[in-house]
Amino acid sequence: QVQLVESGGGLVQPGGSLRLSCAASGMIFAIYGLGWYRQAPGKQRDMVATITSRGTTNYADSVEGRFTISRDNAKATVYLQMNSLKPEDTAVYYCNLGDRWGQGTQVTVSA
């Protein structure tokens, strides 16, 4: 059974940084692409960043140059390094693999 468990969210001031982690289990991690999505209150869930099995990355325009997605196949973990955070980055962040989702982790950017 595929499981995705996110961690690393929290409260940070504008301009600060956070690193999210998503630990995966129940599959052969290295052969899958994964993604990070986020959902702010009252809004739809949007793609933030994706990474293929070969490490090719893609970013939403709103986070390009500030966020970095990476993966460690040995640890079956995907990361999202978030720098220069803005209040509009506030959302619940979800890890995704196919039709599977993690439980989400809250990121709040506020002074």
Phi and psi in degrees as GROMACS dihedral restraints (atoms count N, CA, C in turn):
[ dihedral_restraints ]
;  ai    aj    ak    al  type     phi  dphi    fc
    3     4     5     6     1   -73.2    20    10
    4     5     6     7     1   131.0    20    10
    6     7     8     9     1  -131.7    20    10
    7     8     9    10     1   139.0    20    10
    9    10    11    12     1  -125.9    20    10
   10    11    12    13     1   125.9    20    10
   12    13    14    15     1  -127.1    20    10
   13    14    15    16     1   114.5    20    10
   15    16    17    18     1   -89.4    20    10
   16    17    18    19     1   154.7    20    10
   18    19    20    21     1  -156.1    20    10
   19    20    21    22     1   166.6    20    10
   21    22    23    24     1   105.5    20    10
   22    23    24    25     1    -3.4    20    10
   24    25    26    27     1   -72.3    20    10
   25    26    27    28     1   174.6    20    10
   27    28    29    30     1   162.0    20    10
   28    29    30    31     1  -167.5    20    10
   30    31    32    33     1  -101.3    20    10
   31    32    33    34     1   130.5    20    10
   33    34    35    36     1  -142.1    20    10
   34    35    36    37     1   149.9    20    10
   36    37    38    39     1   -77.8    20    10
   37    38    39    40     1   155.1    20    10
   39    40    41    42     1   -54.5    20    10
   40    41    42    43     1   138.3    20    10
   42    43    44    45     1    89.7    20    10
   43    44    45    46     1    -9.0    20    10
   45    46    47    48     1   -83.2    20    10
   46    47    48    49     1  -175.3    20    10
   48    49    50    51     1  -132.4    20    10
   49    50    51    52     1   152.3    20    10
   51    52    53    54     1  -144.4    20    10
   52    53    54    55     1   153.7    20    10
   54    55    56    57     1  -123.7    20    10
   55    56    57    58     1   120.8    20    10
   57    58    59    60     1   -93.0    20    10
   58    59    60    61     1   146.8    20    10
   60    61    62    63     1  -125.8    20    10
   61    62    63    64     1   148.0    20    10
   63    64    65    66     1  -133.7    20    10
   64    65    66    67     1   109.5    20    10
   66    67    68    69     1   -92.4    20    10
   67    68    69    70     1   127.2    20    10
   69    70    71    72     1  -110.3    20    10
   70    71    72    73     1   149.8    20    10
   72    73    74    75     1  -149.9    20    10
   73    74    75    76     1   160.8    20    10
   75    76    77    78     1    89.0    20    10
   76    77    78    79     1     9.2    20    10
   78    79    80    81     1  -150.7    20    10
   79    80    81    82     1   171.0    20    10
   81    82    83    84     1   -83.6    20    10
   82    83    84    85     1    93.5    20    10
   84    85    86    87     1   -53.7    20    10
   85    86    87    88     1   -42.7    20    10
   87    88    89    90     1   -63.7    20    10
   88    89    90    91     1   -20.4    20    10
   90    91    92    93     1   -93.7    20    10
   91    92    93    94     1    -0.8    20    10
   93    94    95    96     1  -110.1    20    10
   94    95    96    97     1   145.2    20    10
   96    97    98    99     1   -84.1    20    10
   97    98    99   100     1   152.5    20    10
   99   100   101   102     1  -136.3    20    10
  100   101   102   103     1   167.4    20    10
  102   103   104   105     1  -147.7    20    10
  103   104   105   106     1   160.2    20    10
  105   106   107   108     1  -111.6    20    10
  106   107   108   109     1   134.4    20    10
  108   109   110   111     1  -127.3    20    10
  109   110   111   112     1   163.0    20    10
  111   112   113   114     1  -142.8    20    10
  112   113   114   115     1   153.5    20    10
  114   115   116   117     1  -139.2    20    10
  115   116   117   118     1   116.8    20    10
  117   118   119   120     1   -89.2    20    10
  118   119   120   121     1   158.4    20    10
  120   121   122   123     1   -55.6    20    10
  121   122   123   124     1   129.5    20    10
  123   124   125   126     1    77.3    20    10
  124   125   126   127     1     6.4    20    10
  126   127   128   129     1  -121.8    20    10
  127   128   129   130     1   166.0    20    10
  129   130   131   132     1   -78.5    20    10
  130   131   132   133     1   164.2    20    10
  132   133   134   135     1   -81.2    20    10
  133   134   135   136     1   125.8    20    10
  135   136   137   138     1  -118.9    20    10
  136   137   138   139     1   149.9    20    10
  138   139   140   141     1   -69.0    20    10
  139   140   141   142     1   136.4    20    10
  141   142   143   144     1  -105.1    20    10
  142   143   144   145     1   -50.7    20    10
  144   145   146   147     1  -160.6    20    10
  145   146   147   148     1   148.2    20    10
  147   148   149   150     1  -133.0    20    10
  148   149   150   151     1   157.0    20    10
  150   151   152   153     1  -141.6    20    10
  151   152   153   154     1   131.2    20    10
  153   154   155   156     1   -83.0    20    10
  154   155   156   157     1   175.8    20    10
  156   157   158   159     1   -62.9    20    10
  157   158   159   160     1   -25.5    20    10
  159   160   161   162     1   -92.7    20    10
  160   161   162   163     1    -1.3    20    10
  162   163   164   165     1    95.7    20    10
  163   164   165   166     1     6.8    20    10
  165   166   167   168     1   -72.7    20    10
  166   167   168   169     1   132.0    20    10
  168   169   170   171     1  -113.0    20    10
  169   170   171   172     1   157.1    20    10
  171   172   173   174     1  -145.7    20    10
  172   173   174   175     1   141.8    20    10
  174   175   176   177     1  -131.4    20    10
  175   176   177   178     1   150.2    20    10
  177   178   179   180     1   -66.9    20    10
  178   179   180   181     1   147.9    20    10
  180   181   182   183     1   -56.9    20    10
  181   182   183   184     1   -34.9    20    10
  183   184   185   186     1   -69.2    20    10
  184   185   186   187     1   -17.8    20    10
  186   187   188   189     1  -118.0    20    10
  187   188   189   190     1    -5.9    20    10
  189   190   191   192     1   -54.4    20    10
  190   191   192   193     1   129.7    20    10
  192   193   194   195     1    87.7    20    10
  193   194   195   196     1   -12.1    20    10
  195   196   197   198     1  -113.1    20    10
  196   197   198   199     1   -33.1    20    10
  198   199   200   201     1  -109.3    20    10
  199   200   201   202     1   149.1    20    10
  201   202   203   204     1  -135.4    20    10
  202   203   204   205     1   124.2    20    10
  204   205   206   207     1   -97.9    20    10
  205   206   207   208     1   140.9    20    10
  207   208   209   210     1  -149.5    20    10
  208   209   210   211     1   169.1    20    10
  210   211   212   213     1  -142.1    20    10
  211   212   213   214     1   149.2    20    10
  213   214   215   216     1  -124.1    20    10
  214   215   216   217     1   101.1    20    10
  216   217   218   219     1   -66.0    20    10
  217   218   219   220     1   -31.2    20    10
  219   220   221   222     1   -65.4    20    10
  220   221   222   223     1   -31.3    20    10
  222   223   224   225     1   -99.8    20    10
  223   224   225   226     1    -0.3    20    10
  225   226   227   228     1    51.0    20    10
  226   227   228   229     1    48.5    20    10
  228   229   230   231     1  -135.9    20    10
  229   230   231   232     1   140.1    20    10
  231   232   233   234     1  -116.2    20    10
  232   233   234   235     1   142.9    20    10
  234   235   236   237     1  -119.8    20    10
  235   236   237   238     1   156.6    20    10
  237   238   239   240     1  -134.2    20    10
  238   239   240   241     1   105.7    20    10
  240   241   242   243     1   -86.7    20    10
  241   242   243   244     1   122.4    20    10
  243   244   245   246     1  -117.8    20    10
  244   245   246   247     1   116.6    20    10
  246   247   248   249     1  -116.4    20    10
  247   248   249   250     1   165.0    20    10
  249   250   251   252     1    48.5    20    10
  250   251   252   253     1    48.8    20    10
  252   253   254   255     1   -65.7    20    10
  253   254   255   256     1   145.5    20    10
  255   256   257   258     1  -120.3    20    10
  256   257   258   259     1   157.3    20    10
  258   259   260   261     1   -55.5    20    10
  259   260   261   262     1   -33.1    20    10
  261   262   263   264     1   -72.8    20    10
  262   263   264   265     1    -5.2    20    10
  264   265   266   267     1   -83.1    20    10
  265   266   267   268     1    -6.2    20    10
  267   268   269   270     1   -61.8    20    10
  268   269   270   271     1   125.1    20    10
  270   271   272   273     1  -178.2    20    10
  271   272   273   274     1   171.3    20    10
  273   274   275   276     1   -89.0    20    10
  274   275   276   277     1   128.7    20    10
  276   277   278   279     1  -103.1    20    10
  277   278   279   280     1   131.4    20    10
  279   280   281   282     1  -120.2    20    10
  280   281   282   283     1   142.6    20    10
  282   283   284   285     1   -92.5    20    10
  283   284   285   286     1   141.7    20    10
  285   286   287   288     1  -134.6    20    10
  286   287   288   289     1   139.2    20    10
  288   289   290   291     1  -141.7    20    10
  289   290   291   292     1   108.9    20    10
  291   292   293   294     1    60.8    20    10
  292   293   294   295     1  -120.9    20    10
  294   295   296   297     1   -99.3    20    10
  295   296   297   298     1    13.3    20    10
  297   298   299   300     1  -101.9    20    10
  298   299   300   301     1   141.7    20    10
  300   301   302   303     1  -130.8    20    10
  301   302   303   304     1   146.9    20    10
  303   304   305   306     1   -77.4    20    10
  304   305   306   307     1  -177.2    20    10
  306   307   308   309     1   -82.6    20    10
  307   308   309   310     1   -14.1    20    10
  309   310   311   312     1    92.9    20    10
  310   311   312   313     1   152.4    20    10
  312   313   314   315     1  -136.7    20    10
  313   314   315   316     1   133.5    20    10
  315   316   317   318     1   -80.3    20    10
  316   317   318   319     1   131.8    20    10
  318   319   320   321     1  -119.4    20    10
  319   320   321   322     1   123.0    20    10
  321   322   323   324     1  -123.6    20    10
  322   323   324   325     1   123.6    20    10
  324   325   326   327     1  -112.1    20    10
  325   326   327   328     1   110.4    20    10
  327   328   329   330     1  -157.5    20    10
  328   329   330   331     1   146.8    20    10
